[in-house]
Amino acid sequence: MNSKGIVVFRKKRTTNAFRCISKSTVCSILASYALDLLFSTSIYLYLCFNPLQFNLQYLHQITITYGGRHTVTLIPGDGIGPELLNHVREVFRFSCVPVDFEVVHVNSALESEDDINNAITAIRRNGVALKGNIETKHTMPPSVKSRNNLLRTSLDLFANVMHCQSLPGVQTRHKNIDIMIIRENTEGEYSSLEHESVSGVVESLKIITRNNSLRIAEYAFNLAKEQGRRRVTAVHKANIMKLGDGLFLQCCREVASGYPDITFDSMIVDNTTMQLVSRPEQFDVMVMPNLYGNVVSNVCAGLVGGPGLVPGANYGRDYAVFETATRNTGKSIAERNIANPTAMLLASCMMLDHLKLNDYASLIRNAVLTTMNENRLHTPDIGGQGTTSEVVQSVMKIIQSKGQLTAEL
């Protein structure tokens, strides 16, 4: 990055901030801008005279947090992703959220991986991303891997987290559902290792490793402890896959021994799905390998009203990516203004909490829930007649009534 890039970044950020503050603070803004310009110039001079000492990680820290603002990678994805993320940006601007988006487009129709590699590079630079789902076309050659899977494995986003809970104002068969689903996100059946050994015979490898199983189990128990939850259930098929799922179950038991205050049990995956649709209230925190997590998360989303309501997050040691929980492109309803924006808005709130912008997260989250519960404005997927735009407008009106927060400089 050169000095021009740095100054442009500061100008753009300050221009956004001007729209969100009162006139009484103009003098302090100008003083702050002068200091910012001086600081940017010092960076430029440092880079000019000390090129060998330049540390990209140090600059990374400046660009995403300098001045109280954060830069987030935004990947629109396919289907309803672009329109929903445009609405998120609209709500963020209206609420003066101190976040700037770096938009990176990924084309699922291309065989080249250049676009997803660009997205991965952007996430490594910014540390955080908000994304729509990227379609995986079944008609593409076997050599073309899922863009979503490449992103998760390249960044080692090992924990997929979904909080499935009953939402106010949404009519469902079961009430008071409150389940945390922790899914191992980088191996299992989604390792993308398959081949045709002889004509008509295909081998698909399921990879289960001790290190990754211990890591996801530790994550699940630690999360349960932090949130005051009392039970962790490991979902498996160790009665059939005795080595692979047996190893996963063994690792969960080892980790459980270090958390005596949390009850641990296990359940076979086919029984789990039956228990979920009959007595979901028995579950608290659930941890499982990759494929089972895909199935269970979709079942749980259906229990609370559908894929348009549940947010999700992917966490690694260094990066975090936020999206809707069920990873549904919604291609059939794209550009019809009927997609439910709730899941994506709530995912953006999870992102704000991750960035420690908790006040902004609470403001937007409460406005979304008020729209659903008190205003009873629902999209067709949950039995209403409201449009996407109407829901978003309602959210912004509620935010306005509460009073927008002032963006920090």
C-alpha positions as CSV (number, residue, x, y, z in Angstrom):
1,M,0.0,0.0,0.0
2,N,1.4,3.5,-0.8
3,S,0.7,6.9,0.8
4,K,-2.0,7.6,-1.7
5,G,-3.9,4.5,-0.7
6,I,-3.6,5.4,3.0
7,V,-4.8,9.0,2.5
8,V,-7.7,7.8,0.3
9,F,-8.8,5.4,3.0
10,R,-8.7,8.1,5.6
11,K,-10.7,10.5,3.4
12,K,-13.4,7.9,2.7
13,R,-13.7,7.0,6.3
14,T,-14.0,10.6,7.5
15,T,-16.5,11.4,4.8
16,N,-18.7,8.6,6.0
17,A,-18.4,9.7,9.6
18,F,-19.4,13.3,8.8
19,R,-22.9,12.1,7.9
20,C,-23.4,10.5,11.3
21,I,-22.3,13.3,13.7
22,S,-23.7,16.7,14.8
23,K,-22.4,20.0,13.6
24,S,-21.2,20.8,17.1
25,T,-18.3,18.4,16.7
26,V,-17.0,19.8,13.3
27,C,-14.0,21.4,14.9
28,S,-12.9,18.3,16.7
29,I,-13.3,16.4,13.5
30,L,-11.1,18.7,11.6
31,A,-8.5,18.5,14.3
32,S,-8.7,14.7,14.2
33,Y,-8.4,14.7,10.4
34,A,-5.3,16.8,10.6
35,L,-3.8,14.4,13.0
36,D,-4.8,11.5,10.8
37,L,-3.2,13.1,7.8
38,L,0.0,13.7,9.8
39,F,0.0,10.1,10.9
40,S,-0.6,8.8,7.3
41,T,2.3,11.0,6.1
42,S,4.6,9.5,8.8
43,I,3.7,6.0,7.6
44,Y,4.5,7.0,4.0
45,L,7.9,8.4,5.1
46,Y,8.6,5.3,7.1
47,L,7.9,3.1,4.2
48,C,10.0,5.2,1.9
49,F,13.1,5.1,4.1
50,N,12.7,1.8,5.8
51,P,11.3,-0.5,3.0
52,L,13.0,-3.6,4.4
53,Q,11.5,-3.1,7.8
54,F,7.9,-2.8,6.5
55,N,5.6,-5.3,8.4
56,L,2.4,-6.1,6.5
57,Q,0.8,-7.5,9.7
58,Y,1.4,-4.1,11.4
59,L,-0.3,-2.3,8.5
60,H,-3.1,-4.8,8.6
61,Q,-3.8,-3.8,12.2
62,I,-3.9,-0.2,11.2
63,T,-6.3,-0.5,8.3
64,I,-8.9,-2.6,10.2
65,T,-9.0,-0.7,13.5
66,Y,-7.4,2.7,13.0
67,G,-9.6,5.5,14.1
68,G,-12.2,3.2,15.6
69,R,-13.4,1.9,12.2
70,H,-13.1,-1.7,10.9
71,T,-12.7,-2.9,7.3
72,V,-14.7,-6.1,6.6
73,T,-14.5,-8.3,3.5
74,L,-17.9,-8.6,1.8
75,I,-18.6,-11.5,-0.6
76,P,-22.1,-11.1,-2.2
77,G,-22.3,-14.7,-3.4
78,D,-25.2,-16.0,-5.5
79,G,-29.0,-16.1,-5.4
80,I,-30.4,-13.7,-2.8
81,G,-27.0,-13.0,-1.3
82,P,-26.3,-9.7,-3.2
83,E,-29.6,-8.1,-2.4
84,L,-29.5,-9.1,1.3
85,L,-26.0,-7.8,1.7
86,N,-27.0,-4.6,0.0
87,H,-29.7,-4.2,2.7
88,V,-27.2,-4.9,5.4
89,R,-25.0,-2.1,4.1
90,E,-28.1,0.2,4.0
91,V,-28.9,-0.6,7.6
92,F,-25.2,-0.1,8.6
93,R,-25.0,3.3,6.9
94,F,-28.3,4.4,8.5
95,S,-27.1,3.3,11.9
96,C,-23.7,4.9,11.5
97,V,-21.9,1.6,12.1
98,P,-18.1,2.2,11.9
99,V,-17.5,-0.5,9.4
100,D,-16.2,-0.1,5.8
101,F,-16.7,-3.0,3.4
102,E,-14.2,-4.3,0.8
103,V,-16.4,-6.0,-1.8
104,V,-15.0,-9.1,-3.5
105,H,-17.1,-10.9,-6.1
106,V,-16.8,-14.7,-6.6
107,N,-18.1,-16.2,-9.8
108,S,-19.4,-19.8,-9.2
109,A,-19.6,-20.4,-12.9
110,L,-15.8,-20.2,-13.5
111,E,-13.5,-23.2,-13.2
112,S,-10.6,-20.9,-12.3
113,E,-10.0,-20.4,-8.5
114,D,-8.5,-17.0,-9.0
115,D,-11.7,-15.2,-7.7
116,I,-12.0,-17.3,-4.5
117,N,-8.2,-16.9,-3.9
118,N,-8.7,-13.1,-4.1
119,A,-11.5,-13.4,-1.5
120,I,-9.3,-15.5,0.7
121,T,-6.5,-12.9,0.5
122,A,-8.9,-10.1,1.4
123,I,-10.1,-12.0,4.4
124,R,-6.5,-12.6,5.5
125,R,-6.0,-8.9,5.2
126,N,-9.1,-7.8,7.0
127,G,-9.6,-10.7,9.4
128,V,-13.4,-10.7,9.2
129,A,-15.9,-11.3,6.4
130,L,-19.6,-11.3,5.8
131,K,-20.8,-13.4,2.9
132,G,-23.7,-14.8,0.9
133,N,-23.6,-18.4,-0.1
134,I,-21.7,-19.3,-3.2
135,E,-23.4,-21.8,-5.4
136,T,-21.7,-25.1,-6.1
137,K,-22.9,-26.3,-9.5
138,H,-23.2,-30.1,-9.9
139,T,-22.6,-29.8,-13.6
140,M,-19.0,-28.6,-13.1
141,P,-16.1,-31.1,-13.6
142,P,-15.0,-33.1,-10.5
143,S,-11.8,-31.1,-10.4
144,V,-13.8,-27.9,-9.5
145,K,-14.1,-27.7,-5.8
146,S,-16.8,-26.0,-3.8
147,R,-15.8,-22.3,-3.3
148,N,-17.4,-22.3,0.1
149,N,-15.3,-25.4,1.1
150,L,-12.1,-23.9,-0.3
151,L,-12.7,-20.7,1.8
152,R,-13.3,-22.7,5.0
153,T,-10.3,-25.0,4.6
154,S,-7.8,-22.4,3.3
155,L,-8.5,-20.1,6.3
156,D,-8.9,-23.1,8.7
157,L,-12.3,-22.0,9.9
158,F,-12.7,-25.1,11.9
159,A,-15.8,-24.3,13.9
160,N,-19.2,-23.6,12.3
161,V,-21.5,-22.2,15.0
162,M,-25.3,-21.9,14.7
163,H,-27.6,-20.7,17.4
164,C,-31.0,-22.1,16.8
165,Q,-33.7,-20.5,19.0
166,S,-37.4,-19.8,18.8
167,L,-38.0,-16.2,17.6
168,P,-40.8,-14.0,18.9
169,G,-43.8,-13.7,16.6
170,V,-43.0,-16.8,14.5
171,Q,-45.5,-19.6,14.8
172,T,-43.9,-23.0,15.0
173,R,-44.8,-26.4,16.3
174,H,-42.2,-26.3,19.1
175,K,-41.7,-23.4,21.5
176,N,-38.7,-22.3,23.6
177,I,-36.0,-24.0,21.4
178,D,-32.5,-22.8,22.3
179,I,-29.8,-25.0,20.8
180,M,-26.2,-24.3,20.0
181,I,-24.9,-26.4,17.1
182,I,-21.1,-26.8,16.8
183,R,-20.0,-28.4,13.5
184,E,-16.5,-29.4,12.6
185,N,-15.9,-27.4,9.4
186,T,-12.8,-28.6,7.6
187,E,-12.7,-32.4,7.2
188,G,-15.1,-35.4,7.4
189,E,-17.0,-36.2,4.2
190,Y,-16.3,-32.7,2.9
191,S,-12.6,-33.3,2.5
192,S,-13.0,-33.3,-1.3
193,L,-11.1,-36.6,-1.7
194,E,-12.8,-38.9,-4.1
195,H,-11.9,-40.8,-7.2
196,E,-13.2,-43.5,-9.6
197,S,-10.9,-46.5,-8.9
198,V,-12.3,-48.5,-11.8
199,S,-15.2,-47.8,-14.1
200,G,-18.4,-47.7,-12.1
201,V,-16.7,-47.7,-8.7
202,V,-16.2,-44.5,-6.8
203,E,-14.3,-44.1,-3.5
204,S,-15.0,-41.1,-1.4
205,L,-12.8,-40.6,1.6
206,K,-14.0,-39.4,5.0
207,I,-11.2,-37.9,7.0
208,I,-11.4,-37.8,10.8
209,T,-8.3,-36.7,12.7
210,R,-7.6,-36.7,16.4
211,N,-6.2,-33.1,16.5
212,N,-9.3,-31.6,14.7
213,S,-11.7,-33.7,16.8
214,L,-10.1,-32.6,20.0
215,R,-10.1,-29.0,18.8
216,I,-13.8,-28.9,17.9
217,A,-14.8,-30.7,21.1
218,E,-12.8,-28.3,23.2
219,Y,-14.4,-25.4,21.4
220,A,-17.9,-26.8,22.1
221,F,-17.2,-27.4,25.8
222,N,-15.5,-24.0,26.3
223,L,-18.5,-22.3,24.6
224,A,-20.9,-24.2,26.8
225,K,-19.0,-23.1,29.9
226,E,-18.8,-19.4,28.8
227,Q,-22.5,-19.3,28.1
228,G,-23.6,-21.1,31.2
229,R,-25.0,-24.1,29.4
230,R,-25.3,-27.5,31.2
231,R,-25.2,-30.2,28.5
232,V,-23.1,-31.1,25.5
233,T,-24.3,-33.9,23.1
234,A,-21.9,-35.5,20.6
235,V,-23.6,-36.7,17.4
236,H,-22.0,-39.6,15.7
237,K,-22.4,-43.0,13.8
238,A,-19.8,-44.9,15.7
239,N,-21.9,-48.0,15.8
240,I,-21.2,-48.4,12.0
241,M,-18.1,-46.3,11.4
242,K,-16.2,-47.6,14.4
243,L,-12.8,-46.1,13.5
244,G,-13.7,-42.7,12.1
245,D,-16.7,-41.7,14.2
246,G,-15.3,-43.9,17.0
247,L,-12.2,-41.6,17.1
248,F,-14.4,-38.5,17.1
249,L,-16.5,-39.8,20.0
250,Q,-13.4,-40.8,22.0
251,C,-12.0,-37.3,21.6
252,C,-15.3,-35.8,22.9
253,R,-15.2,-38.0,25.9
254,E,-11.6,-37.0,26.7
255,V,-12.4,-33.3,26.5
256,A,-15.6,-33.9,28.6
257,S,-13.5,-35.2,31.5
258,G,-12.0,-31.7,31.9
259,Y,-15.4,-30.1,32.3
260,P,-17.0,-31.9,35.3
261,D,-19.8,-29.3,35.7
262,I,-21.1,-30.0,32.2
263,T,-23.1,-33.1,31.5
264,F,-21.9,-35.0,28.4
265,D,-23.9,-37.6,26.4
266,S,-23.8,-38.9,22.9
267,M,-26.5,-39.8,20.3
268,I,-26.4,-41.7,17.0
269,V,-27.2,-39.3,14.1
270,D,-30.3,-41.0,12.8
271,N,-31.9,-41.0,16.3
272,T,-30.8,-37.4,16.7
273,T,-32.9,-36.2,13.8
274,M,-36.0,-38.1,15.2
275,Q,-35.4,-36.6,18.6
276,L,-35.0,-33.1,17.2
277,V,-38.4,-33.1,15.5
278,S,-40.2,-34.8,18.4
279,R,-38.5,-33.4,21.6
280,P,-36.0,-30.6,20.7
281,E,-36.1,-29.1,24.1
282,Q,-33.8,-31.9,25.4
283,F,-30.8,-30.5,23.5
284,D,-28.5,-27.7,24.7
285,V,-25.1,-27.8,22.9
286,M,-24.5,-30.3,20.1
287,V,-21.1,-31.1,18.6
288,M,-20.6,-33.2,15.5
289,P,-18.5,-33.9,12.4
290,N,-19.0,-32.0,9.2
291,L,-21.8,-33.9,7.3
292,Y,-23.9,-34.5,10.3
293,G,-23.7,-30.9,11.1
294,N,-25.0,-30.0,7.7
295,V,-28.1,-32.2,8.2
296,V,-28.8,-31.3,11.8
297,S,-28.4,-27.5,11.2
298,N,-31.0,-27.7,8.4
299,V,-33.4,-29.7,10.6
300,C,-33.0,-27.2,13.4
301,A,-33.5,-24.2,11.1
302,G,-36.8,-25.8,10.0
303,L,-37.9,-26.2,13.6
304,V,-37.7,-22.4,14.3
305,G,-39.2,-21.2,11.0
306,G,-36.8,-21.8,8.1
307,P,-33.5,-20.8,6.6
308,G,-34.4,-17.1,6.5
309,L,-34.3,-16.8,10.2
310,V,-31.1,-18.3,11.5
311,P,-27.6,-16.7,11.3
312,G,-24.3,-18.6,11.3
313,A,-20.6,-18.1,11.9
314,N,-17.4,-19.8,11.0
315,Y,-14.5,-19.3,13.4
316,G,-10.8,-20.1,13.2
317,R,-7.8,-19.1,15.2
318,D,-7.1,-16.0,13.1
319,Y,-10.3,-15.3,11.0
320,A,-14.1,-15.2,11.2
321,V,-16.7,-15.4,8.4
322,F,-20.4,-14.7,9.0
323,E,-23.3,-15.9,6.9
324,T,-26.7,-17.4,7.0
325,A,-26.7,-20.7,8.9
326,T,-28.1,-23.1,6.3
327,R,-25.9,-21.8,3.4
328,N,-28.9,-21.6,1.0
329,T,-28.5,-19.5,-2.1
330,G,-32.3,-18.9,-2.4
331,K,-31.8,-18.8,-6.2
332,S,-35.5,-19.4,-6.9
333,I,-36.6,-16.2,-5.1
334,A,-33.7,-14.0,-6.1
335,E,-34.5,-10.4,-7.2
336,R,-38.2,-10.8,-6.3
337,N,-38.1,-8.7,-3.1
338,I,-39.5,-11.5,-1.0
339,A,-36.4,-13.0,0.6
340,N,-36.4,-12.9,4.4
341,P,-33.5,-10.5,5.5
342,T,-33.6,-11.7,9.1
343,A,-30.9,-14.3,9.0
344,M,-28.4,-12.1,7.2
345,L,-29.1,-9.1,9.5
346,L,-28.7,-11.3,12.5
347,A,-25.4,-12.7,11.0
348,S,-24.2,-9.1,10.7
349,C,-25.0,-8.5,14.3
350,M,-22.9,-11.6,15.3
351,M,-20.1,-10.0,13.2
352,L,-20.5,-6.7,15.1
353,D,-20.3,-8.5,18.4
354,H,-17.2,-10.2,17.2
355,L,-15.7,-6.8,16.4
356,K,-16.7,-5.6,20.0
357,L,-19.2,-3.2,18.5
358,N,-21.8,-4.6,20.9
359,D,-24.0,-1.5,21.1
360,Y,-24.5,-1.4,17.4
361,A,-25.2,-5.1,17.4
362,S,-27.9,-4.8,20.1
363,L,-29.5,-1.8,18.4
364,I,-29.9,-3.6,15.0
365,R,-30.8,-7.0,16.6
366,N,-33.5,-5.5,18.8
367,A,-35.0,-3.6,15.8
368,V,-35.1,-6.9,13.8
369,L,-36.9,-8.8,16.6
370,T,-39.3,-5.9,17.2
371,T,-40.2,-5.9,13.5
372,M,-41.1,-9.6,13.8
373,N,-42.8,-9.6,17.1
374,E,-44.5,-6.3,17.7
375,N,-45.0,-5.0,14.1
376,R,-45.8,-8.5,12.9
377,L,-44.2,-7.7,9.5
378,H,-43.3,-11.1,8.0
379,T,-42.1,-12.2,4.6
380,P,-43.9,-15.1,2.8
381,D,-41.6,-17.8,4.0
382,I,-43.0,-17.4,7.5
383,G,-46.6,-16.9,6.5
384,G,-46.6,-13.1,5.9
385,Q,-47.1,-10.8,2.9
386,G,-44.3,-8.3,3.6
387,T,-41.5,-7.6,1.2
388,T,-37.8,-7.6,1.9
389,S,-37.7,-3.8,1.5
390,E,-40.6,-3.3,3.9
391,V,-38.9,-5.4,6.6
392,V,-35.7,-3.4,6.2
393,Q,-37.5,-0.1,6.2
394,S,-39.3,-1.1,9.4
395,V,-36.0,-2.1,11.0
396,M,-34.5,1.4,10.2
397,K,-37.6,3.2,11.5
398,I,-37.3,1.4,14.8
399,I,-33.5,2.2,14.9
400,Q,-34.4,5.9,14.2
401,S,-37.0,5.9,17.1
402,K,-34.3,4.6,19.4
403,G,-31.7,7.1,18.2
404,Q,-28.8,6.2,16.0
405,L,-25.4,5.8,17.7
406,T,-22.7,8.2,16.8
407,A,-19.9,6.7,14.7
408,E,-16.5,7.0,16.2
409,L,-13.7,8.7,14.4
